[in-house]
Amino acid sequence: MEWSGIPAVAIVHEALAGAAKAMAFASGMPDYDWITVPYPYHPTGAWDDATTERLARELAPVVLERLTAADGR
């Protein structure tokens, strides 16, 4: 989305951080920074509605900060 001029923030579970890093490198953006979701949260396929809402409340301020930062990080 950034390549289209649309501010975006990637959220990646720590179990997938290696794959995200490889994708960023392959996309020519090796320093791309994302928000990492740590354990005890399981990867997204296992989230119920309560977990999703709790995590969204935790991450919303971080996402907003990233989207409004002058340098995009």
N, CA, C and O atoms as a Maestro MAE file, in Angstrom:
{
 s_m_m2io_version
 :::
 2.0.0
}

f_m_ct {
 s_m_title
 :::
 protein
 m_atom[292] {
  # First column is atom index #
  i_m_mmod_type
  r_m_x_coord
  r_m_y_coord
  r_m_z_coord
  i_m_residue_number
  s_m_chain_name
  s_m_pdb_residue_name
  s_m_pdb_atom_name
  i_m_atomic_number
  :::
  1 25 0.814 -1.178 0.000 1 A "MET " " N  " 7
  2 3 0.000 0.000 0.000 1 A "MET " " CA " 6
  3 2 0.866 1.253 0.000 1 A "MET " " C  " 6
  4 15 0.514 2.267 -0.604 1 A "MET " " O  " 8
  5 25 2.003 1.171 0.685 2 A "GLU " " N  " 7
  6 3 2.890 2.332 0.726 2 A "GLU " " CA " 6
  7 2 3.348 2.741 -0.672 2 A "GLU " " C  " 6
  8 15 3.495 3.928 -0.961 2 A "GLU " " O  " 8
  9 25 3.571 1.753 -1.534 3 A "TRP " " N  " 7
  10 3 4.009 2.055 -2.898 3 A "TRP " " CA " 6
  11 2 2.945 2.837 -3.662 3 A "TRP " " C  " 6
  12 15 3.253 3.531 -4.632 3 A "TRP " " O  " 8
  13 25 1.695 2.722 -3.222 4 A "SER " " N  " 7
  14 3 0.598 3.474 -3.839 4 A "SER " " CA " 6
  15 2 0.335 4.784 -3.114 4 A "SER " " C  " 6
  16 15 -0.601 5.508 -3.456 4 A "SER " " O  " 8
  17 25 1.154 5.094 -2.115 5 A "GLY " " N  " 7
  18 3 0.992 6.331 -1.365 5 A "GLY " " CA " 6
  19 2 -0.029 6.255 -0.250 5 A "GLY " " C  " 6
  20 15 -0.443 7.284 0.283 5 A "GLY " " O  " 8
  21 25 -0.442 5.046 0.111 6 A "ILE " " N  " 7
  22 3 -1.418 4.863 1.178 6 A "ILE " " CA " 6
  23 2 -0.674 4.409 2.431 6 A "ILE " " C  " 6
  24 15 -0.064 3.340 2.437 6 A "ILE " " O  " 8
  25 25 -0.722 5.220 3.497 7 A "PRO " " N  " 7
  26 3 -0.049 4.807 4.730 7 A "PRO " " CA " 6
  27 2 -0.593 3.469 5.224 7 A "PRO " " C  " 6
  28 15 -1.800 3.233 5.191 7 A "PRO " " O  " 8
  29 25 0.288 2.613 5.673 8 A "ALA " " N  " 7
  30 3 -0.113 1.294 6.153 8 A "ALA " " CA " 6
  31 2 0.835 0.834 7.248 8 A "ALA " " C  " 6
  32 15 1.971 1.298 7.354 8 A "ALA " " O  " 8
  33 25 0.343 -0.077 8.045 9 A "VAL " " N  " 7
  34 3 1.152 -0.675 9.098 9 A "VAL " " CA " 6
  35 2 0.925 -2.174 9.032 9 A "VAL " " C  " 6
  36 15 -0.216 -2.635 9.046 9 A "VAL " " O  " 8
  37 25 1.997 -2.925 8.961 10 A "ALA " " N  " 7
  38 3 1.886 -4.387 8.972 10 A "ALA " " CA " 6
  39 2 1.929 -4.867 10.417 10 A "ALA " " C  " 6
  40 15 2.702 -4.365 11.233 10 A "ALA " " O  " 8
  41 25 1.090 -5.844 10.714 11 A "ILE " " N  " 7
  42 3 1.068 -6.473 12.026 11 A "ILE " " CA " 6
  43 2 1.384 -7.942 11.795 11 A "ILE " " C  " 6
  44 15 0.671 -8.634 11.069 11 A "ILE " " O  " 8
  45 25 2.464 -8.415 12.421 12 A "VAL " " N  " 7
  46 3 2.977 -9.756 12.165 12 A "VAL " " CA " 6
  47 2 3.152 -10.498 13.480 12 A "VAL " " C  " 6
  48 15 3.744 -9.962 14.417 12 A "VAL " " O  " 8
  49 25 2.654 -11.704 13.562 13 A "HIS " " N  " 7
  50 3 2.896 -12.524 14.751 13 A "HIS " " CA " 6
  51 2 4.363 -12.935 14.760 13 A "HIS " " C  " 6
  52 15 4.954 -13.194 13.711 13 A "HIS " " O  " 8
  53 25 4.939 -12.991 15.950 14 A "GLU " " N  " 7
  54 3 6.367 -13.301 16.043 14 A "GLU " " CA " 6
  55 2 6.719 -14.649 15.420 14 A "GLU " " C  " 6
  56 15 7.857 -14.846 14.992 14 A "GLU " " O  " 8
  57 25 5.774 -15.571 15.361 15 A "ALA " " N  " 7
  58 3 6.027 -16.867 14.725 15 A "ALA " " CA " 6
  59 2 6.257 -16.718 13.224 15 A "ALA " " C  " 6
  60 15 6.852 -17.594 12.595 15 A "ALA " " O  " 8
  61 25 5.788 -15.615 12.650 16 A "LEU " " N  " 7
  62 3 5.914 -15.390 11.208 16 A "LEU " " CA " 6
  63 2 6.919 -14.283 10.877 16 A "LEU " " C  " 6
  64 15 7.018 -13.861 9.725 16 A "LEU " " O  " 8
  65 25 7.653 -13.817 11.868 17 A "ALA " " N  " 7
  66 3 8.586 -12.709 11.653 17 A "ALA " " CA " 6
  67 2 9.663 -13.057 10.627 17 A "ALA " " C  " 6
  68 15 10.043 -12.204 9.825 17 A "ALA " " O  " 8
  69 25 10.153 -14.276 10.638 18 A "GLY " " N  " 7
  70 3 11.164 -14.676 9.656 18 A "GLY " " CA " 6
  71 2 10.636 -14.595 8.237 18 A "GLY " " C  " 6
  72 15 11.323 -14.101 7.343 18 A "GLY " " O  " 8
  73 25 9.430 -15.073 8.028 19 A "ALA " " N  " 7
  74 3 8.808 -15.008 6.701 19 A "ALA " " CA " 6
  75 2 8.552 -13.555 6.298 19 A "ALA " " C  " 6
  76 15 8.744 -13.195 5.136 19 A "ALA " " O  " 8
  77 25 8.123 -12.721 7.240 20 A "ALA " " N  " 7
  78 3 7.879 -11.304 6.943 20 A "ALA " " CA " 6
  79 2 9.184 -10.602 6.582 20 A "ALA " " C  " 6
  80 15 9.210 -9.761 5.683 20 A "ALA " " O  " 8
  81 25 10.258 -10.942 7.275 21 A "LYS " " N  " 7
  82 3 11.555 -10.344 6.967 21 A "LYS " " CA " 6
  83 2 12.003 -10.751 5.560 21 A "LYS " " C  " 6
  84 15 12.514 -9.922 4.806 21 A "LYS " " O  " 8
  85 25 11.814 -12.010 5.210 22 A "ALA " " N  " 7
  86 3 12.183 -12.480 3.876 22 A "ALA " " CA " 6
  87 2 11.343 -11.780 2.803 22 A "ALA " " C  " 6
  88 15 11.858 -11.423 1.744 22 A "ALA " " O  " 8
  89 25 10.056 -11.588 3.079 23 A "MET " " N  " 7
  90 3 9.192 -10.915 2.120 23 A "MET " " CA " 6
  91 2 9.597 -9.446 1.958 23 A "MET " " C  " 6
  92 15 9.601 -8.921 0.844 23 A "MET " " O  " 8
  93 25 9.933 -8.798 3.051 24 A "ALA " " N  " 7
  94 3 10.378 -7.407 2.986 24 A "ALA " " CA " 6
  95 2 11.661 -7.306 2.162 24 A "ALA " " C  " 6
  96 15 11.804 -6.406 1.334 24 A "ALA " " O  " 8
  97 25 12.581 -8.221 2.389 25 A "PHE " " N  " 7
  98 3 13.839 -8.224 1.637 25 A "PHE " " CA " 6
  99 2 13.581 -8.453 0.147 25 A "PHE " " C  " 6
  100 15 14.137 -7.757 -0.703 25 A "PHE " " O  " 8
  101 25 12.734 -9.432 -0.156 26 A "ALA " " N  " 7
  102 3 12.425 -9.749 -1.556 26 A "ALA " " CA " 6
  103 2 11.689 -8.603 -2.246 26 A "ALA " " C  " 6
  104 15 11.759 -8.463 -3.467 26 A "ALA " " O  " 8
  105 25 10.991 -7.789 -1.472 27 A "SER " " N  " 7
  106 3 10.256 -6.646 -2.020 27 A "SER " " CA " 6
  107 2 11.114 -5.401 -2.143 27 A "SER " " C  " 6
  108 15 10.632 -4.344 -2.550 27 A "SER " " O  " 8
  109 25 12.394 -5.526 -1.791 28 A "GLY " " N  " 7
  110 3 13.293 -4.380 -1.880 28 A "GLY " " CA " 6
  111 2 13.155 -3.415 -0.719 28 A "GLY " " C  " 6
  112 15 13.579 -2.263 -0.811 28 A "GLY " " O  " 8
  113 25 12.563 -3.880 0.376 29 A "MET " " N  " 7
  114 3 12.373 -3.040 1.563 29 A "MET " " CA " 6
  115 2 12.917 -3.769 2.792 29 A "MET " " C  " 6
  116 15 12.160 -4.068 3.717 29 A "MET " " O  " 8
  117 25 14.228 -4.060 2.812 30 A "PRO " " N  " 7
  118 3 14.776 -4.882 3.886 30 A "PRO " " CA " 6
  119 2 14.661 -4.263 5.283 30 A "PRO " " C  " 6
  120 15 14.736 -4.977 6.284 30 A "PRO " " O  " 8
  121 25 14.482 -2.956 5.355 31 A "ASP " " N  " 7
  122 3 14.369 -2.293 6.654 31 A "ASP " " CA " 6
  123 2 12.925 -2.016 7.054 31 A "ASP " " C  " 6
  124 15 12.674 -1.290 8.016 31 A "ASP " " O  " 8
  125 25 11.970 -2.598 6.314 32 A "TYR " " N  " 7
  126 3 10.559 -2.364 6.624 32 A "TYR " " CA " 6
  127 2 10.277 -2.783 8.063 32 A "TYR " " C  " 6
  128 15 10.659 -3.869 8.499 32 A "TYR " " O  " 8
  129 25 9.610 -1.911 8.776 33 A "ASP " " N  " 7
  130 3 9.331 -2.141 10.184 33 A "ASP " " CA " 6
  131 2 7.856 -2.477 10.368 33 A "ASP " " C  " 6
  132 15 6.998 -1.799 9.804 33 A "ASP " " O  " 8
  133 25 7.552 -3.497 11.136 34 A "TRP " " N  " 7
  134 3 6.178 -3.882 11.401 34 A "TRP " " CA " 6
  135 2 5.978 -3.998 12.897 34 A "TRP " " C  " 6
  136 15 6.937 -3.976 13.668 34 A "TRP " " O  " 8
  137 25 4.735 -4.119 13.297 35 A "ILE " " N  " 7
  138 3 4.392 -4.337 14.693 35 A "ILE " " CA " 6
  139 2 4.349 -5.842 14.909 35 A "ILE " " C  " 6
  140 15 3.718 -6.571 14.143 35 A "ILE " " O  " 8
  141 25 5.021 -6.298 15.951 36 A "THR " " N  " 7
  142 3 5.073 -7.724 16.238 36 A "THR " " CA " 6
  143 2 4.089 -8.085 17.345 36 A "THR " " C  " 6
  144 15 4.066 -7.456 18.403 36 A "THR " " O  " 8
  145 25 3.290 -9.090 17.090 37 A "VAL " " N  " 7
  146 3 2.378 -9.637 18.093 37 A "VAL " " CA " 6
  147 2 3.112 -10.799 18.757 37 A "VAL " " C  " 6
  148 15 3.466 -11.773 18.092 37 A "VAL " " O  " 8
  149 25 3.339 -10.697 20.062 38 A "PRO " " N  " 7
  150 3 4.100 -11.745 20.743 38 A "PRO " " CA " 6
  151 2 3.208 -12.854 21.304 38 A "PRO " " C  " 6
  152 15 1.984 -12.730 21.352 38 A "PRO " " O  " 8
  153 25 3.853 -13.929 21.721 39 A "TYR " " N  " 7
  154 3 3.153 -14.898 22.556 39 A "TYR " " CA " 6
  155 2 2.920 -14.197 23.883 39 A "TYR " " C  " 6
  156 15 3.778 -13.394 24.249 39 A "TYR " " O  " 8
  157 25 1.864 -14.410 24.634 40 A "PRO " " N  " 7
  158 3 1.056 -15.609 24.621 40 A "PRO " " CA " 6
  159 2 -0.023 -15.636 23.552 40 A "PRO " " C  " 6
  160 15 -0.767 -16.613 23.470 40 A "PRO " " O  " 8
  161 25 -0.138 -14.590 22.724 41 A "TYR " " N  " 7
  162 3 -1.090 -14.652 21.619 41 A "TYR " " CA " 6
  163 2 -0.613 -15.704 20.632 41 A "TYR " " C  " 6
  164 15 0.564 -15.748 20.276 41 A "TYR " " O  " 8
  165 25 -1.519 -16.534 20.202 42 A "HIS " " N  " 7
  166 3 -1.200 -17.535 19.196 42 A "HIS " " CA " 6
  167 2 -1.311 -16.876 17.824 42 A "HIS " " C  " 6
  168 15 -1.883 -15.791 17.715 42 A "HIS " " O  " 8
  169 25 -0.783 -17.499 16.782 43 A "PRO " " N  " 7
  170 3 -0.981 -16.956 15.439 43 A "PRO " " CA " 6
  171 2 -2.468 -16.747 15.154 43 A "PRO " " C  " 6
  172 15 -3.316 -17.410 15.751 43 A "PRO " " O  " 8
  173 25 -2.778 -15.834 14.252 44 A "THR " " N  " 7
  174 3 -4.133 -15.326 14.052 44 A "THR " " CA " 6
  175 2 -5.225 -16.367 13.836 44 A "THR " " C  " 6
  176 15 -6.371 -16.119 14.211 44 A "THR " " O  " 8
  177 25 -4.926 -17.490 13.264 45 A "GLY " " N  " 7
  178 3 -5.954 -18.486 13.004 45 A "GLY " " CA " 6
  179 2 -6.626 -19.003 14.267 45 A "GLY " " C  " 6
  180 15 -7.695 -19.609 14.193 45 A "GLY " " O  " 8
  181 25 -6.016 -18.772 15.424 46 A "ALA " " N  " 7
  182 3 -6.555 -19.294 16.677 46 A "ALA " " CA " 6
  183 2 -7.247 -18.232 17.528 46 A "ALA " " C  " 6
  184 15 -7.651 -18.523 18.654 46 A "ALA " " O  " 8
  185 25 -7.393 -17.012 17.020 47 A "TRP " " N  " 7
  186 3 -7.988 -15.947 17.828 47 A "TRP " " CA " 6
  187 2 -9.508 -16.053 17.836 47 A "TRP " " C  " 6
  188 15 -10.144 -16.192 16.790 47 A "TRP " " O  " 8
  189 25 -10.074 -15.983 19.030 48 A "ASP " " N  " 7
  190 3 -11.531 -15.863 19.127 48 A "ASP " " CA " 6
  191 2 -11.865 -14.368 19.156 48 A "ASP " " C  " 6
  192 15 -10.964 -13.531 19.124 48 A "ASP " " O  " 8
  193 25 -13.137 -14.037 19.215 49 A "ASP " " N  " 7
  194 3 -13.541 -12.632 19.159 49 A "ASP " " CA " 6
  195 2 -12.976 -11.816 20.323 49 A "ASP " " C  " 6
  196 15 -12.550 -10.677 20.132 49 A "ASP " " O  " 8
  197 25 -12.971 -12.390 21.519 50 A "ALA " " N  " 7
  198 3 -12.464 -11.669 22.690 50 A "ALA " " CA " 6
  199 2 -10.967 -11.380 22.562 50 A "ALA " " C  " 6
  200 15 -10.508 -10.291 22.907 50 A "ALA " " O  " 8
  201 25 -10.223 -12.347 22.071 51 A "THR " " N  " 7
  202 3 -8.785 -12.159 21.882 51 A "THR " " CA " 6
  203 2 -8.521 -11.096 20.827 51 A "THR " " C  " 6
  204 15 -7.650 -10.243 21.004 51 A "THR " " O  " 8
  205 25 -9.262 -11.143 19.744 52 A "THR " " N  " 7
  206 3 -9.104 -10.155 18.676 52 A "THR " " CA " 6
  207 2 -9.386 -8.756 19.194 52 A "THR " " C  " 6
  208 15 -8.641 -7.822 18.897 52 A "THR " " O  " 8
  209 25 -10.450 -8.603 19.962 53 A "GLU " " N  " 7
  210 3 -10.790 -7.284 20.499 53 A "GLU " " CA " 6
  211 2 -9.732 -6.795 21.482 53 A "GLU " " C  " 6
  212 15 -9.340 -5.629 21.435 53 A "GLU " " O  " 8
  213 25 -9.269 -7.663 22.363 54 A "ARG " " N  " 7
  214 3 -8.238 -7.288 23.338 54 A "ARG " " CA " 6
  215 2 -6.953 -6.848 22.630 54 A "ARG " " C  " 6
  216 15 -6.358 -5.827 22.976 54 A "ARG " " O  " 8
  217 25 -6.545 -7.619 21.658 55 A "LEU " " N  " 7
  218 3 -5.327 -7.293 20.925 55 A "LEU " " CA " 6
  219 2 -5.498 -5.999 20.127 55 A "LEU " " C  " 6
  220 15 -4.576 -5.184 20.069 55 A "LEU " " O  " 8
  221 25 -6.646 -5.807 19.523 56 A "ALA " " N  " 7
  222 3 -6.906 -4.574 18.767 56 A "ALA " " CA " 6
  223 2 -6.814 -3.355 19.679 56 A "ALA " " C  " 6
  224 15 -6.264 -2.325 19.287 56 A "ALA " " O  " 8
  225 25 -7.343 -3.464 20.880 57 A "ARG " " N  " 7
  226 3 -7.262 -2.345 21.833 57 A "ARG " " CA " 6
  227 2 -5.821 -2.072 22.233 57 A "ARG " " C  " 6
  228 15 -5.435 -0.916 22.407 57 A "ARG " " O  " 8
  229 25 -5.027 -3.117 22.382 58 A "GLU " " N  " 7
  230 3 -3.612 -2.947 22.735 58 A "GLU " " CA " 6
  231 2 -2.816 -2.322 21.592 58 A "GLU " " C  " 6
  232 15 -1.958 -1.469 21.820 58 A "GLU " " O  " 8
  233 25 -3.101 -2.745 20.378 59 A "LEU " " N  " 7
  234 3 -2.298 -2.305 19.237 59 A "LEU " " CA " 6
  235 2 -2.755 -0.996 18.608 59 A "LEU " " C  " 6
  236 15 -1.962 -0.334 17.939 59 A "LEU " " O  " 8
  237 25 -3.998 -0.610 18.803 60 A "ALA " " N  " 7
  238 3 -4.523 0.597 18.152 60 A "ALA " " CA " 6
  239 2 -3.659 1.834 18.401 60 A "ALA " " C  " 6
  240 15 -3.390 2.566 17.449 60 A "ALA " " O  " 8
  241 25 -3.211 2.105 19.633 61 A "PRO " " N  " 7
  242 3 -2.367 3.285 19.835 61 A "PRO " " CA " 6
  243 2 -1.031 3.198 19.088 61 A "PRO " " C  " 6
  244 15 -0.524 4.209 18.602 61 A "PRO " " O  " 8
  245 25 -0.470 2.006 18.999 62 A "VAL " " N  " 7
  246 3 0.800 1.821 18.295 62 A "VAL " " CA " 6
  247 2 0.602 2.022 16.791 62 A "VAL " " C  " 6
  248 15 1.425 2.657 16.132 62 A "VAL " " O  " 8
  249 25 -0.486 1.482 16.256 63 A "VAL " " N  " 7
  250 3 -0.796 1.649 14.837 63 A "VAL " " CA " 6
  251 2 -1.007 3.119 14.522 63 A "VAL " " C  " 6
  252 15 -0.474 3.622 13.533 63 A "VAL " " O  " 8
  253 25 -1.779 3.817 15.350 64 A "LEU " " N  " 7
  254 3 -2.024 5.241 15.140 64 A "LEU " " CA " 6
  255 2 -0.720 6.030 15.171 64 A "LEU " " C  " 6
  256 15 -0.510 6.922 14.348 64 A "LEU " " O  " 8
  257 25 0.141 5.710 16.103 65 A "GLU " " N  " 7
  258 3 1.434 6.389 16.193 65 A "GLU " " CA " 6
  259 2 2.256 6.175 14.915 65 A "GLU " " C  " 6
  260 15 2.850 7.116 14.389 65 A "GLU " " O  " 8
  261 25 2.286 4.946 14.426 66 A "ARG " " N  " 7
  262 3 3.037 4.648 13.204 66 A "ARG " " CA " 6
  263 2 2.453 5.371 11.992 66 A "ARG " " C  " 6
  264 15 3.191 5.885 11.152 66 A "ARG " " O  " 8
  265 25 1.128 5.407 11.908 67 A "LEU " " N  " 7
  266 3 0.481 6.035 10.754 67 A "LEU " " CA " 6
  267 2 0.661 7.550 10.740 67 A "LEU " " C  " 6
  268 15 0.633 8.170 9.678 67 A "LEU " " O  " 8
  269 25 0.843 8.135 11.899 68 A "THR " " N  " 7
  270 3 0.949 9.590 11.971 68 A "THR " " CA " 6
  271 2 2.362 10.090 12.189 68 A "THR " " C  " 6
  272 15 2.580 11.300 12.247 68 A "THR " " O  " 8
  273 25 3.332 9.188 12.313 69 A "ALA " " N  " 7
  274 3 4.722 9.593 12.501 69 A "ALA " " CA " 6
  275 2 5.242 10.259 11.225 69 A "ALA " " C  " 6
  276 15 4.904 9.852 10.114 69 A "ALA " " O  " 8
  277 25 6.052 11.269 11.403 70 A "ALA " " N  " 7
  278 3 6.580 12.023 10.266 70 A "ALA " " CA " 6
  279 2 7.407 11.142 9.325 70 A "ALA " " C  " 6
  280 15 7.355 11.316 8.108 70 A "ALA " " O  " 8
  281 25 8.163 10.205 9.883 71 A "ASP " " N  " 7
  282 3 9.020 9.368 9.026 71 A "ASP " " CA " 6
  283 2 8.376 8.035 8.684 71 A "ASP " " C  " 6
  284 15 9.000 7.203 8.026 71 A "ASP " " O  " 8
  285 25 7.137 7.816 9.119 72 A "GLY " " N  " 7
  286 3 6.441 6.579 8.797 72 A "GLY " " CA " 6
  287 2 6.830 5.398 9.646 72 A "GLY " " C  " 6
  288 15 6.406 4.277 9.363 72 A "GLY " " O  " 8
  289 25 7.629 5.607 10.687 73 A "ARG " " N  " 7
  290 3 8.055 4.506 11.572 73 A "ARG " " CA " 6
  291 2 7.659 4.781 12.970 73 A "ARG " " C  " 6
  292 15 7.929 3.972 13.858 73 A "ARG " " O  " 8
  :::
 }
 m_bond[291] {
  # First column is bond index #
  i_m_from
  i_m_to
  i_m_order
  :::
  1 1 2 1
  2 2 3 1
  3 3 4 2
  4 3 5 1
  5 5 6 1
  6 6 7 1
  7 7 8 2
  8 7 9 1
  9 9 10 1
  10 10 11 1
  11 11 12 2
  12 11 13 1
  13 13 14 1
  14 14 15 1
  15 15 16 2
  16 15 17 1
  17 17 18 1
  18 18 19 1
  19 19 20 2
  20 19 21 1
  21 21 22 1
  22 22 23 1
  23 23 24 2
  24 23 25 1
  25 25 26 1
  26 26 27 1
  27 27 28 2
  28 27 29 1
  29 29 30 1
  30 30 31 1
  31 31 32 2
  32 31 33 1
  33 33 34 1
  34 34 35 1
  35 35 36 2
  36 35 37 1
  37 37 38 1
  38 38 39 1
  39 39 40 2
  40 39 41 1
  41 41 42 1
  42 42 43 1
  43 43 44 2
  44 43 45 1
  45 45 46 1
  46 46 47 1
  47 47 48 2
  48 47 49 1
  49 49 50 1
  50 50 51 1
  51 51 52 2
  52 51 53 1
  53 53 54 1
  54 54 55 1
  55 55 56 2
  56 55 57 1
  57 57 58 1
  58 58 59 1
  59 59 60 2
  60 59 61 1
  61 61 62 1
  62 62 63 1
  63 63 64 2
  64 63 65 1
  65 65 66 1
  66 66 67 1
  67 67 68 2
  68 67 69 1
  69 69 70 1
  70 70 71 1
  71 71 72 2
  72 71 73 1
  73 73 74 1
  74 74 75 1
  75 75 76 2
  76 75 77 1
  77 77 78 1
  78 78 79 1
  79 79 80 2
  80 79 81 1
  81 81 82 1
  82 82 83 1
  83 83 84 2
  84 83 85 1
  85 85 86 1
  86 86 87 1
  87 87 88 2
  88 87 89 1
  89 89 90 1
  90 90 91 1
  91 91 92 2
  92 91 93 1
  93 93 94 1
  94 94 95 1
  95 95 96 2
  96 95 97 1
  97 97 98 1
  98 98 99 1
  99 99 100 2
  100 99 101 1
  101 101 102 1
  102 102 103 1
  103 103 104 2
  104 103 105 1
  105 105 106 1
  106 106 107 1
  107 107 108 2
  108 107 109 1
  109 109 110 1
  110 110 111 1
  111 111 112 2
  112 111 113 1
  113 113 114 1
  114 114 115 1
  115 115 116 2
  116 115 117 1
  117 117 118 1
  118 118 119 1
  119 119 120 2
  120 119 121 1
  121 121 122 1
  122 122 123 1
  123 123 124 2
  124 123 125 1
  125 125 126 1
  126 126 127 1
  127 127 128 2
  128 127 129 1
  129 129 130 1
  130 130 131 1
  131 131 132 2
  132 131 133 1
  133 133 134 1
  134 134 135 1
  135 135 136 2
  136 135 137 1
  137 137 138 1
  138 138 139 1
  139 139 140 2
  140 139 141 1
  141 141 142 1
  142 142 143 1
  143 143 144 2
  144 143 145 1
  145 145 146 1
  146 146 147 1
  147 147 148 2
  148 147 149 1
  149 149 150 1
  150 150 151 1
  151 151 152 2
  152 151 153 1
  153 153 154 1
  154 154 155 1
  155 155 156 2
  156 155 157 1
  157 157 158 1
  158 158 159 1
  159 159 160 2
  160 159 161 1
  161 161 162 1
  162 162 163 1
  163 163 164 2
  164 163 165 1
  165 165 166 1
  166 166 167 1
  167 167 168 2
  168 167 169 1
  169 169 170 1
  170 170 171 1
  171 171 172 2
  172 171 173 1
  173 173 174 1
  174 174 175 1
  175 175 176 2
  176 175 177 1
  177 177 178 1
  178 178 179 1
  179 179 180 2
  180 179 181 1
  181 181 182 1
  182 182 183 1
  183 183 184 2
  184 183 185 1
  185 185 186 1
  186 186 187 1
  187 187 188 2
  188 187 189 1
  189 189 190 1
  190 190 191 1
  191 191 192 2
  192 191 193 1
  193 193 194 1
  194 194 195 1
  195 195 196 2
  196 195 197 1
  197 197 198 1
  198 198 199 1
  199 199 200 2
  200 199 201 1
  201 201 202 1
  202 202 203 1
  203 203 204 2
  204 203 205 1
  205 205 206 1
  206 206 207 1
  207 207 208 2
  208 207 209 1
  209 209 210 1
  210 210 211 1
  211 211 212 2
  212 211 213 1
  213 213 214 1
  214 214 215 1
  215 215 216 2
  216 215 217 1
  217 217 218 1
  218 218 219 1
  219 219 220 2
  220 219 221 1
  221 221 222 1
  222 222 223 1
  223 223 224 2
  224 223 225 1
  225 225 226 1
  226 226 227 1
  227 227 228 2
  228 227 229 1
  229 229 230 1
  230 230 231 1
  231 231 232 2
  232 231 233 1
  233 233 234 1
  234 234 235 1
  235 235 236 2
  236 235 237 1
  237 237 238 1
  238 238 239 1
  239 239 240 2
  240 239 241 1
  241 241 242 1
  242 242 243 1
  243 243 244 2
  244 243 245 1
  245 245 246 1
  246 246 247 1
  247 247 248 2
  248 247 249 1
  249 249 250 1
  250 250 251 1
  251 251 252 2
  252 251 253 1
  253 253 254 1
  254 254 255 1
  255 255 256 2
  256 255 257 1
  257 257 258 1
  258 258 259 1
  259 259 260 2
  260 259 261 1
  261 261 262 1
  262 262 263 1
  263 263 264 2
  264 263 265 1
  265 265 266 1
  266 266 267 1
  267 267 268 2
  268 267 269 1
  269 269 270 1
  270 270 271 1
  271 271 272 2
  272 271 273 1
  273 273 274 1
  274 274 275 1
  275 275 276 2
  276 275 277 1
  277 277 278 1
  278 278 279 1
  279 279 280 2
  280 279 281 1
  281 281 282 1
  282 282 283 1
  283 283 284 2
  284 283 285 1
  285 285 286 1
  286 286 287 1
  287 287 288 2
  288 287 289 1
  289 289 290 1
  290 290 291 1
  291 291 292 2
  :::
 }
}
